[in-house]
Amino acid sequence: MPVILEAQQLVKKFKDFTAVKGVSFEIQAGEIFSLLGPNGAGKTTTISMLSTLLAPTSGDAQIGGHSVVHEPMAVRQLIGVVPQEIALYDDLNAAENLFFFGRMHGMGGAALKQRVAEVLEQVGLTDRAKSRVKTFSGGMKRRLNIGVGLLHRPQMIFMDEPTVGIDPQSRRNILDAVKELNRQGLTVLYTTHYMEEAQELSDRVGIIDHGELIACGTQKELTQLVGQHETLRLHLNDEINADDLAQKLEALPQILKASAADHQVVLMVTEAEEALPGVIATANTLNIKIRSVDIEEPNLEAVFLHLTGRALRD
């Protein structure tokens, strides 16, 4: 497949802080490419440069053969953007929001009317076309936000953390919608800090941390970086200090890396069954009760732990 996007050494500085540090990657037409990384990793800043909302401090990107630095208007015709923050007018209804943004793209008349109807159908909001956005749930607002990005029939859509702050059913609807849009031929750049979303959706994944792209490839290619290591995930009670346990466990010979996050301890081990008795014994000496243990095959979270020494949601 031809390359539709090529980022070349993108850098963005805000005074003394460098948010993005020489990021380079390419996206092939027709694929779902995810940028996976924790909050503050530089995902939104990267998307903002690619969508021409922020000028790079240095570097450039080509989208459909057009430079984001030198040809921003041409780039905007090719892309749809679904920002992390909801960008809708609460006092307008769903259809009125789409008409407004359609006119901003230079659309109008019968063609816009037809396209609004198509997009409402596409995002499952036809029956709420005349309802004010202020009455919508978070998930419905997210779906309408996606609709705004689809109005002008872009070749590629950027989705920046589109499932943040919504209920599980709405999240499921959005993930299914992303896959359906891709089946229809749309190229997707998707940012997330949820490992399971990246695993479900992506043809290829770029892992970003502290403004640097630290790995990029298919999921198979990335998990091969970990080798044959397994992951032990220990679930603890809410009142337990997971950091203390992680520090103690990291001293055990079978533990390669240990990290604490969300009342869990994530361990990278050579052999889970061999490591488990020592893990439980250490927890017992600290009077820490482990609620449950998951043994996981290498996944993207294990890759992140392997590359950074931290769990993805630290």
C-alpha positions in Angstrom: 0.0 0.0 0.0 1.2 3.5 -0.7 2.4 5.8 2.2 -0.2 8.4 3.0 1.6 10.0 5.9 5.3 10.4 6.6 6.5 12.3 9.7 10.1 13.4 9.5 12.0 14.4 12.7 9.1 16.4 14.2 10.1 18.5 17.1 8.0 20.8 19.3 9.4 23.0 22.0 7.4 25.2 24.4 10.0 27.6 25.8 12.4 25.3 27.8 10.3 22.2 27.5 10.5 19.9 24.5 7.2 18.0 24.2 8.1 16.1 21.0 11.7 15.0 20.3 12.4 14.1 16.7 9.5 11.8 16.0 9.5 10.0 12.6 7.1 7.4 11.3 5.0 6.6 8.3 1.4 5.4 7.8 0.3 3.3 4.8 -3.0 4.1 3.1 -5.8 1.9 4.5 -4.3 1.0 7.9 -5.0 1.8 11.5 -1.9 3.1 13.1 -2.0 3.7 16.9 0.3 6.0 18.9 0.4 4.3 22.3 1.8 6.0 25.3 1.0 7.3 28.8 -0.6 10.7 29.5 1.9 13.5 28.8 3.9 11.4 26.3 3.5 13.8 23.4 0.6 12.1 21.5 -1.7 15.1 21.4 1.2 17.5 20.5 2.1 15.1 17.6 -1.5 15.0 16.3 -1.7 18.8 16.6 1.4 19.2 14.4 0.2 16.7 11.9 -3.3 18.4 11.7 -1.6 21.8 11.2 -3.0 23.2 14.5 0.6 23.6 15.8 3.6 24.6 13.8 6.6 22.2 14.4 9.7 23.8 15.9 11.6 21.8 13.4 10.9 18.8 11.1 8.0 18.3 8.7 5.4 15.8 7.7 3.9 14.9 4.3 0.2 13.9 4.1 -1.0 12.8 0.7 2.2 14.4 -0.7 1.5 17.8 0.9 3.7 19.4 3.6 2.0 20.3 6.9 4.5 23.2 7.2 4.2 24.7 3.7 0.8 23.5 2.5 -1.5 23.4 5.5 -4.7 24.2 3.6 -4.1 21.3 1.2 -3.5 19.0 4.2 -6.7 20.1 5.9 -8.7 19.0 2.9 -7.3 15.4 3.2 -7.8 14.9 7.0 -10.6 14.7 9.5 -9.7 15.5 13.2 -11.5 14.1 16.3 -9.9 16.1 19.1 -9.6 14.8 22.7 -11.8 17.6 24.0 -15.4 17.6 22.7 -15.7 20.4 20.1 -19.4 20.9 19.8 -22.0 23.6 20.5 -24.2 22.4 23.4 -27.2 24.7 22.5 -27.4 23.4 18.9 -28.9 20.1 18.0 -26.9 17.3 16.4 -27.9 18.2 12.8 -27.2 21.9 13.4 -23.7 21.2 14.6 -23.0 19.1 11.5 -24.4 21.9 9.2 -22.3 24.5 11.0 -19.0 22.5 10.6 -19.9 21.5 7.1 -20.2 25.1 6.0 -16.8 25.8 7.6 -15.5 23.2 5.1 -17.1 25.1 2.2 -20.0 22.6 1.9 -23.6 23.8 1.3 -27.0 23.2 -0.3 -28.5 19.9 -1.1 -25.1 18.1 -1.0 -24.5 19.2 2.6 -28.0 18.2 3.6 -27.5 14.8 2.2 -24.1 14.4 3.8 -25.4 15.4 7.2 -28.0 12.7 6.9 -25.4 10.2 5.9 -23.1 11.0 8.8 -25.9 10.9 11.4 -26.6 7.4 10.1 -23.0 6.5 10.2 -22.5 7.4 13.8 -25.9 6.1 14.9 -27.6 9.4 15.8 -30.3 9.7 13.2 -33.0 9.4 15.8 -31.4 12.2 17.8 -30.8 14.6 15.0 -33.1 17.2 16.4 -31.9 16.8 20.1 -29.7 19.5 21.6 -26.2 18.3 22.3 -26.5 19.4 26.0 -28.9 16.5 26.4 -26.4 13.9 25.1 -24.4 11.4 27.1 -20.6 11.6 26.9 -20.6 8.6 24.5 -23.1 10.3 22.2 -21.1 13.5 22.1 -18.0 11.5 21.2 -19.9 9.9 18.3 -21.1 13.2 17.0 -17.5 14.5 17.4 -16.4 11.7 15.1 -19.2 12.7 12.7 -17.8 16.2 12.4 -14.5 14.8 11.4 -16.1 12.7 8.7 -18.3 15.4 7.1 -15.9 16.4 4.2 -15.1 12.8 3.3 -11.4 12.9 4.3 -8.9 10.3 3.2 -7.5 10.0 6.7 -8.9 10.6 10.2 -7.0 11.5 13.3 -8.6 10.3 16.6 -7.0 11.6 19.8 -8.0 9.5 22.8 -11.7 9.3 21.6 -12.8 6.9 24.4 -11.6 9.0 27.4 -14.2 9.5 30.1 -17.1 7.4 28.6 -18.9 4.3 29.8 -17.9 0.8 28.6 -20.8 0.4 26.2 -20.1 3.8 24.5 -16.4 2.8 24.3 -17.4 -0.5 22.6 -19.5 1.4 20.1 -16.6 3.8 19.2 -14.1 1.0 18.8 -16.6 -0.8 16.5 -17.1 2.4 14.6 -13.4 2.8 14.1 -13.1 -0.7 12.6 -16.1 -0.1 10.3 -14.7 3.2 9.0 -11.4 1.4 8.3 -13.2 -1.4 6.5 -14.8 1.3 4.3 -11.3 2.4 3.3 -10.5 5.2 5.7 -6.9 5.4 7.1 -6.9 6.0 10.8 -4.3 7.5 13.2 -5.5 6.7 16.7 -3.9 7.8 19.9 -4.5 6.0 23.2 -3.0 5.1 26.6 -5.2 2.0 26.7 -3.0 -1.0 25.6 -6.1 -3.2 24.9 -7.5 -0.6 22.4 -4.2 -0.5 20.5 -4.1 -4.3 20.5 -7.6 -4.6 19.2 -7.5 -1.9 16.5 -4.1 -1.6 15.1 -2.3 -2.8 12.1 0.9 -1.2 13.4 1.7 0.6 16.7 4.1 3.4 17.5 5.1 3.5 21.2 5.8 7.0 22.4 7.2 8.1 25.8 8.6 11.5 27.0 8.2 12.9 23.5 10.2 10.1 21.8 9.0 7.3 19.5 10.8 4.4 21.2 9.4 1.5 19.1 7.3 1.1 16.0 6.0 -2.0 14.2 3.3 -4.6 14.0 2.2 -6.1 17.3 4.1 -9.3 16.5 7.3 -7.3 15.8 6.9 -5.4 19.0 6.2 -8.3 21.3 9.3 -10.1 19.8 11.3 -7.3 21.6 10.3 -8.9 24.9 11.5 -12.3 23.9 9.9 -15.3 25.7 9.3 -13.4 28.9 5.9 -13.5 30.6 4.1 -10.9 32.7 2.7 -11.5 36.2 0.0 -9.0 37.2 -0.8 -8.9 40.9 -4.1 -7.3 42.0 -4.0 -5.8 45.5 -6.5 -4.2 47.8 -7.0 -0.5 47.4 -5.3 0.4 50.7 -2.1 -1.4 49.9 1.0 0.5 48.8 1.9 -1.2 45.6 5.2 0.7 45.2 6.7 -0.9 48.3 5.9 -4.4 47.1 7.2 -3.7 43.6 10.5 -2.5 45.1 10.9 -5.7 47.2 10.0 -8.0 44.4 12.4 -6.4 41.9 15.3 -7.8 44.1 14.2 -11.4 43.5 16.4 -13.3 40.9 13.4 -14.4 38.7 12.1 -10.8 38.4 13.4 -8.9 35.4 11.4 -5.7 36.0 8.7 -4.6 38.4 6.4 -1.6 38.3 3.3 -0.4 40.3 0.2 1.2 38.9 -3.5 1.4 39.8 -3.3 -0.9 42.9 -1.5 -3.5 40.8 2.1 -4.7 40.5 3.2 -5.7 37.1 6.2 -8.0 36.9 8.2 -9.2 33.9 9.5 -12.6 34.6 11.4 -15.4 32.7 9.1 -18.1 33.9 5.8 -17.3 35.7 5.4 -20.6 37.5 8.9 -20.5 38.8 8.7 -16.9 40.0 5.2 -17.1 41.6 6.2 -18.9 44.9 8.9 -16.3 45.7 6.5 -13.5 44.8 3.8 -14.8 47.2 6.4 -15.5 50.0 7.7 -11.9 49.7 4.1 -10.5 49.9 3.4 -12.6 53.0 6.5 -11.3 54.8 5.1 -7.8 54.2 1.7 -8.8 55.3 0.3 -7.9 51.9 -2.6 -10.0 50.6 -2.7 -10.5 46.9 -6.3 -10.7 45.7 -5.6 -12.4 42.4 -2.8 -13.1 39.9 -2.9 -13.0 36.1 -0.3 -14.6 34.0 -0.1 -12.9 30.6 1.7 -13.7 27.3 3.9 -10.9 25.9 1.7 -8.0 25.0 2.1 -4.2 24.3 2.1 -3.4 28.0 5.0 -5.9 28.5 6.8 -4.2 25.6 6.4 -0.8 27.3 7.6 -2.2 30.6 10.6 -3.8 28.8 11.5 -0.6 27.1 11.0 1.9 29.9 11.0 0.0 33.1 7.6 1.4 33.9 4.0 0.1 33.5 2.0 2.0 30.8 -0.2 3.7 33.3 2.4 4.7 35.9 
